[in-house]
Amino acid sequence: MSLEHANDANFDSLLGDGITLVDFWASWCGPCRMFGPIFEATSEKLPDVKFVKFEIDESNRRTPAKFGIRSIPSVLAFRKGELVEARTGLMDEETLIDWVKELQGA
């Protein structure tokens, strides 16, 4: 599945029925720029999971505040639109895939 891009206006509508991972990031964040290609590559390998990127900027502050995002990159995992887990910091592809498998098994 390809990546989708969220903002404050469309965030809720992008949460799917299954598992949705949302990467909160910023263009000025070095670790975020390193994680972006990993997140995208993983989205191609896991077509049954929805992958969404949310760029934190001046016009998109409501959603990160709602979820208490204080460090980026932060990835939030949702199941059927409900937050189930959050992880902060750079992850490699293997770690991200293992996490998704854990989420799918729960």
Secondary structure, 3 states (H helix, E strand, C coil): CCCEEECCCCHHHHCCCCEEEEEEECCCCHHHHHHHHHHHHHHHHCCCCEEEEEECCCCCCHHHHHCCCCCCCEEEEEECCEEEEEEECCCCHHHHHHHHHHHHHC
